[in-house]
């Protein structure tokens, strides 16, 4: 049987036992238990969908100038965070963002890029002198497979693609 909220309940039990016990208790344990209970009491679980809906509803009420300013700030923060991306990474990220409604177009692009990356890894692994690294690169190239038409493109696919770009870039610099 699984006990819901075991950690805060255990912390409460330990505090009650410490209160009723005459022996000296480690103060750090008391602090940790009080912190656990406070965190549990102050953090209310929230439904992620409700939060998204509330944010979208609130944003839609803004006037046009405020929306443009918000978008500009968001874009600047985004560009600042991802300024060190390779051109290929920027392109696939742009497509990922703009192809929200066209999964087939995005899938085609991802598959093309996967094939390019796999062949680049194979070609670049031939130039590597370390046999262990060469074997690992060959295995990486074999594991890069195009998506089927039934696959839905997720964030994980995007992350993998970005990491493959980094790998190819690193191999080129060797």
C-alpha positions in Angstrom: 0.0 0.0 0.0 1.4 3.4 -1.0 1.0 6.3 1.4 0.1 9.6 -0.2 2.2 12.6 0.9 4.5 10.3 2.9 7.4 12.9 3.3 5.3 15.6 4.9 3.6 13.1 7.2 6.9 11.6 8.2 8.3 15.1 8.9 5.3 15.9 11.1 5.7 12.6 13.0 9.4 13.4 13.6 8.5 16.8 14.9 5.9 15.5 17.2 8.3 12.8 18.5 11.0 15.5 19.1 8.5 17.6 21.0 7.6 14.7 23.3 11.1 13.4 23.7 13.4 14.8 26.4 16.6 13.7 24.6 18.6 16.2 22.6 17.7 16.2 18.9 19.9 17.4 16.1 18.7 20.9 15.2 19.3 20.4 11.5 16.8 17.6 11.4 14.2 19.8 13.1 14.8 22.5 10.5 14.6 20.1 7.6 11.3 18.7 8.9 9.8 22.1 9.4 10.9 23.1 5.9 9.3 20.0 4.4 6.0 20.8 6.1 6.1 24.4 5.1 6.9 23.5 1.5 4.0 21.1 1.5 1.6 23.6 3.0 2.5 26.5 0.8 2.6 24.6 -2.6 -0.8 24.0 -3.9 -1.0 21.6 -6.9 -2.0 23.3 -10.0 -3.4 21.9 -13.3 -1.0 22.8 -16.1 -3.8 23.2 -18.6 -5.7 25.6 -16.4 -2.6 27.8 -16.0 -2.0 27.8 -19.8 -5.6 28.7 -20.4 -5.5 31.5 -17.9 -2.3 32.9 -19.4 -3.7 32.9 -22.9 -7.0 34.4 -21.8 -5.1 37.2 -19.9 -2.8 37.8 -22.9 -5.7 38.1 -25.3 -7.1 41.0 -23.2 -4.0 43.1 -23.7 -4.2 46.0 -26.1 -2.2 45.8 -29.4 0.8 47.9 -28.2 1.2 45.8 -25.1 1.1 42.6 -27.1 3.7 43.9 -29.5 5.9 44.9 -26.6 5.5 41.6 -24.9 6.3 39.8 -28.1 9.4 41.9 -28.7 10.7 41.2 -25.1 10.0 37.5 -25.5 11.8 37.5 -28.9 14.8 39.3 -27.5 15.1 36.9 -24.5 14.7 33.9 -26.9 17.4 35.3 -29.3 19.7 36.1 -26.4 19.3 32.6 -24.9 19.9 30.8 -28.2 22.4 33.1 -29.8 25.2 30.4 -29.9 23.2 28.0 -32.0 24.5 26.8 -35.3 22.7 28.0 -38.4 21.3 24.5 -39.0 20.0 24.4 -35.4 18.4 27.9 -35.8 16.7 26.7 -39.0 15.2 23.5 -37.5 14.1 25.5 -34.5 12.4 28.1 -36.6 10.7 25.3 -38.6 9.6 23.6 -35.4 8.0 26.8 -34.1 6.4 27.8 -37.4 5.2 24.4 -38.4 2.7 23.9 -35.6 -0.1 23.0 -38.0 2.0 21.1 -40.6 3.4 18.0 -39.1 4.1 16.4 -42.5 6.2 19.3 -43.7 8.2 19.3 -40.4 8.6 15.5 -40.5 9.9 15.7 -44.1 12.5 18.4 -43.0 13.5 16.4 -39.9 13.9 13.2 -42.0 16.1 15.1 -44.5 18.2 16.5 -41.8 18.5 13.1 -40.0 19.8 11.5 -43.3 22.3 14.4 -43.8 23.5 14.1 -40.2 23.8 10.3 -40.4 25.9 10.5 -43.6 28.0 13.3 -42.1 28.7 11.3 -39.0 29.7 8.3 -41.2 32.0 10.4 -43.3 33.6 12.2 -40.3 34.1 9.0 -38.4 36.4 7.8 -41.1 38.7 10.7 -40.3 38.8 9.8 -36.5 42.0 8.0 -35.5 40.8 6.5 -32.2 39.2 3.2 -32.9 36.9 3.2 -29.9 35.5 6.6 -30.9 35.1 5.4 -34.5 33.1 2.4 -33.4 30.9 4.6 -31.2 30.3 7.1 -34.1 29.4 4.2 -36.4 26.8 3.1 -33.8 25.5 6.7 -33.5 25.1 6.8 -37.3 23.2 3.5 -37.3 20.9 4.8 -34.6 19.9 7.9 -36.5 16.7 6.7 -38.2 14.1 8.7 -40.1 10.7 9.1 -38.6 7.8 7.1 -40.0 4.6 8.8 -41.3 2.8 7.8 -38.1 5.3 9.3 -35.7 4.4 12.6 -34.2 7.3 15.0 -33.8 8.0 15.8 -30.2 10.4 18.0 -28.3 12.6 14.9 -27.8 13.1 14.7 -31.6 14.1 18.3 -31.7 16.5 17.9 -28.8 18.1 14.8 -30.5 18.5 16.7 -33.7 20.1 19.7 -32.0 22.5 17.3 -30.2 23.4 15.6 -33.5 24.2 19.0 -35.0 26.5 19.7 -32.1 28.2 16.3 -32.6 28.8 16.9 -36.3 30.1 20.4 -35.6 32.5 19.0 -33.0 33.7 16.3 -35.4 34.3 18.9 -38.0 36.5 20.8 -35.6 38.8 17.8 -34.9 
